[in-house]
Amino acid sequence: MQNSKHLLVIGFVWPEPKSSAAGNRMMQLMALFQANGYHITFASSAQNFEFSEDLSRLGIDTQTIELNSTTFDDFVRELKPDVVLFDRFMVEEQFGWRVSDNCPNALKILDTEDLHCLRLARQLAVKEHRKFTSDDLYSDMAKREIASILRCDLSLMVSEYEMEVLQQQFKVSKELLYYLPIFVERLNEIPTCAERHDFVFIGNFLHEPNWDCAKYLSESIWPLLHKKLPEAKLLIYGAYPTQKVLELHKPKQHFYIMGRAEDAMDVIKKARVVLAPIRFGAGIKGKLLEAMQCGTPSVTSSVGAESMAGTLDWNGFVKDNLNEFVEAAVELYENEKLWQQCQEKGFEILDKRYKKSLFEKNFIDEIDSTLANLKEHRNANFIGAILQHHMVSSTKFMSKWIEEKNKK
């Protein structure tokens, strides 16, 4: 049944679905609400780049907003949204208290994208050349992120493992967490194994794990793999490559930095194997979902495959050891029968874990139910209520201080 509810999305950036999985995720979320009768306003304080999606053509209103300004208070008070969706916890820190002050009955949803404290803890362990442990999680970043989750009525999670971390390590109530992965379905027409060539990696280089992955491929994996398959190429695609990324370009070694892909699907479905030796990160990996979508087997790490396949077999190999990773890549590249078997495994993962039809109705029902019982829901989250209290609203008073400072 259609309704006239209003959703306000406050974006960390303007969505670029062709540049990142995060952009695709945001577009999917808005499409879900729109299909269920919501009018949508997307607002952001970020700069709108040339590759950002044209939201107006989709019937979505847009608004540029200011940080640390009462102009947002006036804007949100007049808009009176029923639901407010924060794009990552940093946005909730900046605008959440203003939403609570001006629209106290609006349902507040946090789209986590991934668990930032987990990703950064793993990154620190890699840089310090040691194994990640659960003790690494207890950082200032974690305190900020968990506080944001507790202040919201519902947090959307793409990874079941991260839900376990939040519940077991940080004792976050499962009632505040909702599993909603990225939606993906297989492409209908894809090339055969014999029609494909070369290896590919793709990822937005504004995301630190992708830069680390390209560097690791260049310095450690490709020198070994190139010796075993001298005719094959490795094509590195990604939006916003920095100078240090471009300097990895080595055509004589068949290692190519290709820059932004005009069509990620076209690039991936022409490749025979996707390589993603992800050493740190969190969430689920859009590049690996796209590989399954295109019927392209992959070799990745345990971090890369985390929470993506559930109990199903991976569509290729999961290897953390350098030499085993290389051997797996060679076997997958040369063994057509194995390649075809892995392709089918990828399709099975998509069909059983990532179809929109598996999640859409239950998600909207959850939103409607939480809205209808918002007072009871918030009463059950008393720690969240404490964090809303003015005595611990450090982000609120910091923002007010900056606001006053900017007037001078």
C-alpha positions as CSV (number, residue, x, y, z in Angstrom):
1,M,0.0,0.0,0.0
2,Q,1.3,3.4,-0.9
3,N,1.7,6.1,1.7
4,S,2.8,9.7,2.0
5,K,5.7,9.3,4.4
6,H,8.8,11.5,3.9
7,L,12.4,10.1,4.0
8,L,15.3,12.5,4.6
9,V,18.7,11.0,3.6
10,I,21.7,12.9,4.9
11,G,24.6,11.8,2.7
12,F,28.3,11.7,3.6
13,V,28.9,12.2,-0.1
14,W,26.6,12.5,-3.1
15,P,26.1,9.0,-4.4
16,E,28.3,7.7,-7.3
17,P,26.9,4.2,-8.0
18,K,29.4,3.7,-10.9
19,S,32.4,4.6,-8.6
20,S,31.8,2.6,-5.5
21,A,29.7,-0.1,-3.8
22,A,28.7,2.6,-1.2
23,G,27.1,4.7,-3.9
24,N,25.3,1.7,-5.3
25,R,24.1,0.8,-1.8
26,M,22.7,4.3,-1.2
27,M,20.8,4.2,-4.5
28,Q,19.3,0.8,-3.6
29,L,18.1,2.0,-0.3
30,M,16.4,5.1,-1.7
31,A,14.8,2.9,-4.4
32,L,13.4,0.6,-1.7
33,F,11.8,3.5,0.1
34,Q,10.6,5.1,-3.1
35,A,8.9,1.9,-4.3
36,N,7.0,1.8,-1.0
37,G,5.5,5.2,-1.4
38,Y,8.1,7.4,0.4
39,H,8.9,10.9,-0.9
40,I,12.6,11.4,-0.6
41,T,14.9,14.3,0.0
42,F,18.7,13.8,-0.2
43,A,20.8,16.4,1.5
44,S,24.6,16.6,1.9
45,S,27.3,19.1,2.9
46,A,29.7,17.5,0.4
47,Q,30.6,18.8,-3.0
48,N,28.6,17.4,-5.9
49,F,31.0,15.9,-8.5
50,E,30.5,15.2,-12.2
51,F,30.1,11.5,-11.6
52,S,27.4,11.9,-8.9
53,E,24.0,10.4,-9.7
54,D,21.4,12.9,-11.1
55,L,18.8,12.3,-8.3
56,S,16.3,14.8,-9.7
57,R,15.6,12.7,-12.7
58,L,14.5,9.9,-10.3
59,G,12.1,12.3,-8.5
60,I,14.3,12.8,-5.5
61,D,14.6,16.3,-4.1
62,T,18.1,17.5,-3.3
63,Q,19.4,20.0,-0.8
64,T,22.9,21.3,0.0
65,I,23.3,21.7,3.8
66,E,25.9,23.4,6.0
67,L,27.9,21.9,8.8
68,N,27.6,23.6,12.2
69,S,24.8,25.9,11.2
70,T,21.2,26.6,12.4
71,T,20.2,26.8,8.8
72,F,19.9,23.0,9.0
73,D,17.6,23.3,12.0
74,D,15.2,25.5,10.0
75,F,15.4,23.1,7.0
76,V,14.7,19.9,8.9
77,R,12.0,21.5,11.0
78,E,10.1,22.7,7.9
79,L,10.6,19.3,6.1
80,K,9.2,17.3,9.0
81,P,10.6,13.9,7.8
82,D,9.1,10.7,9.2
83,V,12.4,8.8,8.7
84,V,15.9,10.2,8.6
85,L,18.7,8.0,7.2
86,F,22.3,8.9,8.1
87,D,24.9,7.8,5.6
88,R,27.7,6.6,8.0
89,F,28.2,7.4,11.6
90,M,30.2,10.6,11.0
91,V,27.1,12.1,9.5
92,E,25.0,11.1,12.5
93,E,27.6,12.8,14.8
94,Q,27.2,16.0,12.9
95,F,23.4,16.1,12.3
96,G,21.8,13.5,14.6
97,W,21.4,15.8,17.6
98,R,19.8,18.5,15.4
99,V,17.3,16.0,14.0
100,S,16.5,14.9,17.6
101,D,16.0,18.6,18.7
102,N,13.8,19.6,15.8
103,C,12.1,16.3,14.8
104,P,12.0,14.2,17.9
105,N,9.5,11.7,16.5
106,A,11.4,11.0,13.3
107,L,12.8,7.4,13.1
108,K,16.6,7.6,13.0
109,I,18.3,5.0,10.8
110,L,22.1,4.6,10.5
111,D,23.5,3.0,7.4
112,T,26.8,1.8,8.6
113,E,28.3,0.8,5.2
114,D,30.9,-1.2,7.1
115,L,32.1,-1.3,10.7
116,H,34.7,1.5,10.6
117,C,36.4,0.5,13.9
118,L,36.9,-3.0,12.6
119,R,38.4,-1.9,9.3
120,L,40.8,0.6,10.9
121,A,41.9,-1.9,13.6
122,R,42.8,-4.4,10.9
123,Q,44.6,-1.7,9.0
124,L,46.7,-0.8,12.0
125,A,47.6,-4.5,12.5
126,V,48.7,-4.8,8.8
127,K,50.9,-1.6,9.1
128,E,52.5,-2.9,12.3
129,H,53.1,-6.3,10.6
130,R,51.2,-8.4,13.2
131,K,48.0,-10.3,13.5
132,F,44.8,-8.6,14.2
133,T,43.2,-9.4,17.7
134,S,39.9,-8.4,19.3
135,D,41.8,-6.1,21.6
136,D,42.5,-3.9,18.6
137,L,38.8,-3.1,18.4
138,Y,38.7,-1.0,21.6
139,S,39.7,2.3,20.1
140,D,38.4,5.9,20.2
141,M,36.9,5.3,16.8
142,A,34.9,2.4,18.2
143,K,33.6,4.6,21.1
144,R,32.4,7.1,18.6
145,E,30.9,4.6,16.2
146,I,29.1,2.5,18.9
147,A,27.8,5.7,20.5
148,S,26.3,6.6,17.1
149,I,24.7,3.2,16.7
150,L,23.2,3.4,20.2
151,R,21.8,6.9,19.5
152,C,19.9,5.6,16.4
153,D,16.7,3.6,16.4
154,L,18.0,1.1,13.9
155,S,21.4,0.5,12.2
156,L,21.6,-1.3,8.8
157,M,24.3,-3.9,8.6
158,V,25.7,-5.6,5.5
159,S,27.8,-8.2,7.3
160,E,26.6,-10.8,9.7
161,Y,30.1,-11.1,11.2
162,E,30.0,-7.4,12.1
163,M,26.6,-7.9,13.8
164,E,28.3,-10.6,15.9
165,V,31.1,-8.3,16.8
166,L,28.7,-5.6,17.9
167,Q,26.6,-8.0,20.0
168,Q,29.4,-10.0,21.5
169,Q,32.3,-7.5,21.9
170,F,30.3,-4.3,22.5
171,K,27.0,-5.8,23.9
172,V,24.8,-3.9,21.4
173,S,21.2,-5.1,21.5
174,K,20.2,-7.1,18.4
175,E,17.0,-5.1,18.4
176,L,19.1,-2.1,17.2
177,L,20.7,-4.0,14.3
178,Y,19.1,-5.0,11.0
179,Y,20.8,-7.2,8.4
180,L,20.3,-5.7,4.9
181,P,23.0,-6.6,2.3
182,I,23.5,-5.1,-1.1
183,F,21.1,-6.5,-3.7
184,V,22.7,-8.3,-6.7
185,E,21.4,-10.6,-9.4
186,R,23.3,-12.4,-12.1
187,L,23.7,-11.0,-15.6
188,N,21.8,-12.8,-18.4
189,E,24.5,-12.8,-21.1
190,I,28.1,-13.3,-20.3
191,P,31.2,-14.5,-22.2
192,T,32.4,-18.1,-21.8
193,C,35.8,-18.9,-20.2
194,A,37.4,-19.3,-23.6
195,E,36.2,-15.9,-24.7
196,R,37.8,-14.2,-21.6
197,H,41.4,-13.1,-21.0
198,D,43.5,-11.6,-18.2
199,F,43.1,-10.8,-14.5
200,V,41.4,-7.8,-13.1
201,F,41.1,-5.8,-9.9
202,I,38.7,-2.9,-9.5
203,G,38.1,-0.5,-6.6
204,N,37.6,3.1,-5.7
205,F,41.0,4.5,-4.6
206,L,39.5,6.9,-2.1
207,H,39.1,3.7,-0.1
208,E,42.4,2.9,1.6
209,P,42.0,-1.0,1.4
210,N,41.9,-0.7,-2.4
211,W,45.2,1.2,-2.5
212,D,46.8,-1.4,-0.3
213,C,45.4,-4.1,-2.4
214,A,46.8,-2.6,-5.7
215,K,50.2,-2.1,-4.0
216,Y,50.3,-5.7,-2.7
217,L,49.4,-7.0,-6.1
218,S,52.1,-5.0,-7.7
219,E,54.9,-5.7,-5.2
220,S,54.2,-9.3,-4.1
221,I,51.6,-11.2,-6.1
222,W,52.1,-10.2,-9.7
223,P,55.9,-10.7,-9.9
224,L,55.2,-14.4,-9.0
225,L,52.1,-14.8,-11.1
226,H,53.6,-13.1,-14.1
227,K,56.4,-15.7,-14.2
228,K,53.9,-18.5,-14.3
229,L,51.5,-16.9,-16.8
230,P,53.8,-14.5,-18.9
231,E,51.1,-13.9,-21.5
232,A,48.4,-12.8,-19.1
233,K,47.8,-9.2,-18.0
234,L,46.6,-7.7,-14.8
235,L,44.3,-4.7,-15.3
236,I,43.8,-2.4,-12.3
237,Y,40.7,-0.2,-12.5
238,G,39.4,2.3,-10.0
239,A,38.0,5.8,-9.7
240,Y,40.1,8.6,-8.3
241,P,43.6,7.1,-8.7
242,T,46.3,9.1,-6.9
243,Q,49.8,9.7,-8.2
244,K,51.1,6.8,-6.1
245,V,48.6,4.5,-7.8
246,L,49.5,5.7,-11.3
247,E,53.2,5.1,-10.6
248,L,52.4,1.3,-10.3
249,H,51.8,1.2,-14.0
250,K,54.3,-1.2,-15.6
251,P,53.3,-2.2,-19.1
252,K,56.5,-4.2,-19.7
253,Q,55.4,-6.5,-16.8
254,H,51.8,-6.6,-18.1
255,F,50.7,-4.7,-15.0
256,Y,48.3,-1.9,-16.1
257,I,46.7,1.0,-14.2
258,M,43.6,1.7,-16.2
259,G,41.9,4.4,-14.1
260,R,38.1,4.8,-13.9
261,A,36.0,2.1,-15.6
262,E,33.3,3.5,-17.8
263,D,31.3,0.3,-17.2
264,A,32.5,-2.0,-14.4
265,M,30.3,-4.9,-15.5
266,D,31.9,-4.8,-19.0
267,V,35.4,-4.8,-17.5
268,I,34.7,-7.7,-15.1
269,K,32.9,-9.9,-17.5
270,K,35.7,-9.7,-20.1
271,A,38.2,-10.9,-17.5
272,R,38.8,-14.5,-16.7
273,V,39.6,-14.1,-13.0
274,V,39.2,-11.3,-10.4
275,L,42.1,-10.9,-7.9
276,A,41.3,-9.3,-4.6
277,P,44.0,-10.0,-1.9
278,I,42.3,-7.7,0.6
279,R,44.5,-7.4,3.7
280,F,42.2,-5.2,5.8
281,G,38.7,-4.0,5.5
282,A,35.1,-4.6,6.7
283,G,31.6,-5.0,5.3
284,I,31.0,-6.9,2.1
285,K,33.0,-6.3,-1.0
286,G,31.1,-4.8,-4.0
287,K,33.9,-5.9,-6.4
288,L,33.4,-9.5,-5.4
289,L,29.6,-9.3,-5.7
290,E,30.1,-7.8,-9.2
291,A,32.5,-10.7,-10.0
292,M,29.7,-13.2,-9.1
293,Q,27.2,-11.1,-11.1
294,C,29.4,-11.3,-14.2
295,G,30.1,-15.0,-13.7
296,T,33.8,-14.3,-13.1
297,P,35.5,-16.5,-10.5
298,S,37.7,-14.8,-7.9
299,V,40.7,-15.4,-5.7
300,T,40.5,-13.3,-2.5
301,S,41.5,-13.3,1.2
302,S,39.5,-14.4,4.3
303,V,38.9,-10.7,5.0
304,G,37.6,-10.2,1.4
305,A,35.3,-13.2,1.6
306,E,34.1,-12.5,5.1
307,S,30.3,-12.9,5.6
308,M,29.7,-13.0,1.9
309,A,29.0,-16.6,1.1
310,G,27.5,-17.8,4.4
311,T,27.8,-21.6,4.5
312,L,28.0,-21.8,0.7
313,D,31.2,-22.5,-1.2
314,W,33.2,-19.6,-2.6
315,N,33.2,-18.9,-6.3
316,G,36.9,-19.5,-6.6
317,F,39.5,-19.6,-3.8
318,V,40.0,-17.9,-0.4
319,K,43.8,-17.8,0.3
320,D,45.8,-15.7,2.8
321,N,49.2,-17.2,2.1
322,L,51.0,-15.5,-0.7
323,N,52.2,-18.6,-2.6
324,E,48.9,-20.4,-2.1
325,F,47.1,-17.3,-3.5
326,V,49.3,-17.4,-6.6
327,E,48.9,-21.1,-7.2
328,A,45.1,-20.8,-6.8
329,A,45.1,-18.0,-9.4
330,V,47.0,-20.0,-11.9
331,E,44.8,-23.1,-11.4
332,L,41.6,-21.1,-11.8
333,Y,43.0,-19.3,-14.9
334,E,44.0,-22.5,-16.7
335,N,41.4,-25.1,-15.6
336,E,38.3,-24.4,-17.6
337,K,36.2,-27.1,-15.9
338,L,37.2,-25.8,-12.4
339,W,36.4,-22.3,-13.7
340,Q,32.9,-23.2,-14.7
341,Q,32.2,-25.0,-11.4
342,C,33.3,-21.8,-9.5
343,Q,31.1,-19.7,-11.7
344,E,28.1,-21.7,-10.8
345,K,29.0,-21.4,-7.1
346,G,28.9,-17.6,-7.5
347,F,25.5,-17.7,-9.1
348,E,24.3,-19.9,-6.2
349,I,25.5,-17.3,-3.6
350,L,23.7,-14.5,-5.4
351,D,20.5,-16.5,-5.7
352,K,20.4,-17.6,-2.1
353,R,21.8,-14.5,-0.3
354,Y,21.5,-11.3,-2.4
355,K,18.2,-11.2,-4.3
356,K,16.2,-8.1,-3.4
357,S,13.0,-10.2,-3.2
358,L,14.5,-12.0,-0.2
359,F,14.7,-8.8,1.9
360,E,12.4,-6.0,0.6
361,K,9.1,-6.8,2.3
362,N,10.6,-7.7,5.7
363,F,12.7,-4.5,5.7
364,I,9.7,-2.2,5.0
365,D,7.7,-4.2,7.6
366,E,10.5,-3.6,10.1
367,I,10.4,0.2,9.4
368,D,6.6,0.4,9.7
369,S,6.6,-1.6,12.9
370,T,9.4,0.5,14.5
371,L,7.7,3.7,13.5
372,A,4.4,2.5,15.0
373,N,6.1,1.5,18.3
374,L,8.8,4.1,18.5
375,K,8.3,5.1,22.1
376,E,8.5,1.5,23.3
377,H,11.5,0.8,21.1
378,R,13.4,3.8,22.5
379,N,12.4,2.9,26.1
380,A,14.1,-0.5,25.6
381,N,17.3,1.4,24.5
382,F,18.0,3.3,27.7
383,I,21.7,3.6,27.0
384,G,20.8,5.4,23.8
385,A,18.6,7.8,25.7
386,I,21.5,8.5,28.1
387,L,23.7,9.3,25.1
388,Q,21.1,11.7,23.8
389,H,21.2,13.6,27.2
390,H,22.7,17.0,27.1
391,M,25.4,16.2,29.7
392,V,27.1,13.8,27.3
393,S,26.3,15.5,24.0
394,S,29.9,16.5,23.2
395,T,29.3,16.6,19.5
396,K,26.3,19.0,20.0
397,F,28.2,21.5,22.0
398,M,31.3,21.3,19.9
399,S,29.1,22.1,16.9
400,K,27.5,25.0,18.7
401,W,31.0,26.3,19.6
402,I,32.1,26.2,16.0
403,E,28.9,27.8,14.9
404,E,29.5,30.8,17.3
405,K,33.1,31.0,16.3
406,N,32.1,31.2,12.6
407,K,29.9,34.2,13.3
408,K,32.9,36.3,14.4
